Amino acid sequence: MKRIAAIDIGSNAVRMLICYVIPSGEKIIFQKNSYLRLPIRLGEDSFKDGLISNSKIHKLSNAILSFKYIMNVHEVEDYQIYATSALRESKNHKDVIFEIKKTTGLKINIISGLKEAKIISKGNSLEKIEFNRTFLYVDVGGGSTEFSILRKGIEKKSKSFKIGTVRLLNNLVDERMFIDIKSWLDSCLDDQDKIKLFATGGNINKIQSMTGSKIGKPISYLSLKDLYNTLTRYNYQERMVRFDLNPDRADVIIPALKIFITTMESVSSNKIFVPKVGLVDGMINEIFYEKNGNKLNS
């Protein structure tokens, strides 16, 4: 039984997913065995100062080292570590990668926003059905938002925008970015497209539970608007207490809602599905099927 690990170094958090690969007849089952998320928030440094601070590098190093120990316990054979916008845009990203390699022995690979969007879409098996529909995926991260469009199971278009929850939280996004998103979506979609909208990321998973939407059922536009209006009536501390939100979720959930609502309005969708997949899920598929993972001890 093969064991695979995927690590996503995001702008808000660092995540690791370990899957056991189980053959089942002609199918391959990826059994999620371990998932860990650590709120390091590299984007606070990168987007404001252009550099990752020594304290954040130290935290990231400890996080990756802890992930390595957990991978060893699981006897992981293949792994991949991808870093997205926060590390990609920092002026000292080469120093960060070198320091992590020296401390942990593990290699970080920086990926483009476009590749991130394509990998995320790979993690969702729903694209294999309903060929008469047009699927639109939106993944909201701390530093960027990725869109992927799949039409009739064949035609794919993806784009990454520099708009994310941590950027919005720190007033580092030009409001015209929302217009750019709508313009791109309009240029890629036709009026006759039957759009099925999917949202991924930690925020939408929390939003689903807060709106009371059942797993597998879509969240309505009105539910999102109502939650947004409710949360904005309270300050940061009150949101943590009243809604049982973690400190690293209580602030970013509002800008995340803004992006999801804007996306729904841009494509005139009144509901959004939550498949509960993200970059790490797509990475697991990529590692297994494309054989581009590295050996843990290499």
N, C-alpha and C positions, 0 to 999 in steps of 0.2 A: 504494500500500500504506500503510494507516494505521498509525501508531505511537502506542501508549498507555502511560502510566506510572501506577503506583499506589504510593503511599508510605504505610506504616503506622507510626505513631509509637506503639510499644507501651511497656509498663512495664519490660520487660527489654531489648528491642532495637528498633532502627529498621530497617525493611526497604523495599527498592524493587524492584518487578518491572516490567520493560519488555517489552511484547508487541507483535509485529507482527500486524496483522489481515489475514488472507489469505482472500479469497473462494475457495471451492472448490465450484463448482456452486451448489446451493441452501444449502450450509452455509457457516458462517464458522469459520475456524480461528484460534485465538489461539496464535501461536508464541512461546513463551517465549525471549526473546533475551538478556536480561540480568537477573541477580538479585544483589542486594547486601544484606548484613546487617551492621549495626554495633551492638555491645553497649554501649549508653549507660546503660541501667538507670535510667531516670527514677524508677521506683517506689521506689528507695532513699530519695530525698528526699521525694517526695510522700506516701507512706504513713506515714513515720515523723515527718516535720516539718511536713507540710501545705503545703510550698512547694518549688518547684524552685530549687535554688541557682544562683548566677551561673556556677559552673564547669560545671554540667550544661547551662545555657542556652548557654554558649559551645561546648560539645561538640555540642549539637544543631544549633546554627547552622552549624557547620563541616560537619556531616553533610549537612544539607539543601542547603548550597551545593555540596558535592561531587556530590550527586544531580542538582542543576540542570545542572552542567557535563556530566555523563554523558547527561542527557536531551537537551541541545543537540547532543551528538555523534551521538546516534541520531535527531535531528530529530523529537523527540516532538511531536505535535500537541495531544493532550489529556492532561491529568493530573488527579489528585486526591490530596490529602493528608488522611488521617484520623488523628486522635489518639484514644486510648482512655482507660482508667481513670486512669493516672498523671497525665496532663495534665488530664483532666476533673475530678479531685478536688483538684488543687492550687489554693490560694487565689490564686496569682499567674498563673493560666493566661492571663489577658488580656494581662499584661505579656510573657509568653513569646511568645505569638502575634504581638504587636506587634513585638517585637525580631526575630523570624525574618523577618517581612514586610519590616522595614526593612533587614535585612542581605542577604536573598536575593531579595526581590521576590515570593516565593511565599507563598500563603495556606494556613494550616492550619485545618481544620474539625474541631471536636470532635463526636464522635458518642456516642450513648447505648449502654449495654450491649445493649439490645434490638435496636437497629439493627445493631450489630456482629454479633449472632447471626444475624440475617436475611441479612446480606450474605455471611457465611461459608457459609451453606447454599446461596447462589446459585452459589458457585464449584464445586459438585460436580454433575456431570452424571449421577451414578449415581441421583439421585432420579427420573429419567425412566423407570426400568425397575422391574420387579417390583412391580406395583401391589398385590399381595396382602401385601406386607410393610410393616412400620412402620419407618421409618428414624429413628435417633436419632444426632444429631451432637453431639460434645462437643469444644470447642476450649479448651484450657488455655493461658492467657496468664500474664503476670507479675502482673497485678493483678486479673484477673477470669477466670471460666470461663463460657463461653456454651454453652447447650444449645438445640438446635432439634429439633423432632419433626415428621416428615412422614408422614402416614397416608394410604395409598392414593393418593398423588400429588396430593392436594388439600388436606386439612386440615393447617394448619401452626400450631405453637405454639413460641414461643421465650421464653427467659428468661436473664438474666445474673445471676450471683452474685458477690459481692465476695470471692472466694477465688481466689488465684493463687499461682504459685510464689514470687514475691518477697515477697508478704504472709506466706505460710507460713514462709518462710525467716527472716523477722524477727519471728515469733511475733505477728502482727497479725490472726490469724483465730480467732474463737471456734469451738471444736470443734462447737458446736451447728449450725454452718453445714452440716456434712455431713448432719445429720438433716434440715435444711430442704431440701437437695437431694433426698434420698430421698423426702421427703413430696411435693415438687412432681412428681417423676417418677411416683410412685404415683398421684397425682391425674390425671395426663395420659395414663397408659397403662392398658390393660385386660389382664387375665390372658390373654385369647386372642390378644393381639397377637403376631405373629411379628416380633420385634425384630431388626434388623440394625444393629449399633453401629459408628459411624465416629468416629475420633479424628483431630484435626488439630493442627497446631502443630509448631514445631521440635523439641520434646522427643520427641514420639512418633515422628518420623522417625528420630531417633538411637536411640531405644529399639528400633525395628524392626531396625536393623542390629546392635545389640548382642545381641538375642535370636536372631539368625541366621535370622529369618523372611524368606522370599523376597518380593520386591516383588509386590504383587497378591494375596498370600496373607495371611490374618489372623494376628494374634498371639494365642496362647492365654493364658488367665487364669493358668495355672500358670507360663508363661514370664515373665509380668510379676511374679508373686509371687517367683519364684526370683531374678530380676534385682534386685528391691527388697531382698530379704534379703541378697543378695551385696554390693550397693553400700553398704548401711548398716553393713557390717562394717569399712569403711575410712574414714579421714578424708578431708578435702577434697584435700589434697596427694596422697595415695595414689591417689585416684580419677582424678586427672588423669594420673598416670604409668601406673598399671596398665591403665586402660581408654582411654587416649588421648583424654581429654575436654578440651575447651577450658575455660579458667578460668571463663567465664560459663555453662558448661553443667554443670560438675562439681558445683555446689551445687544448682541448681534442678531437676536431673533427679530427685532423690529426692522432693521434694514433688509433682512432676508425676506420678510413678508412683503416689503415694498417691491422687491425685484420680482417675486412670484406673482403678485397682483398685477404689476405692469406687464409682465409677459402674457398673462391671461387676457388682459385688456387689448394687447397688441394683436392677438390672434382671434379675438372674440370667442374665447372659450369660457364656458361657465362651470367647468370642473377640471380637476387635475388629479392624476393618479400617482400613487407613491409606491414604486416597486421595491424600495429599500435596498437599492444598490448604489455603488459609487465607484470612485477610482480604484480602490483596492479590489473590488469584485472584477472589474475589467482587467486589472493586472494579473489576477489569478488565471484568467482565461488566456491572456497573452503569454504568460510564463509557460503554461502547460502546452498550448497548441503551437506556439512559435519557437519553443525551446530556447528562449533567450535569457533564461535565468542564470544566475551564477551559483556555483557551489558555495555552501556556507563557509567552508574552511579554505577556499581558494584565495 
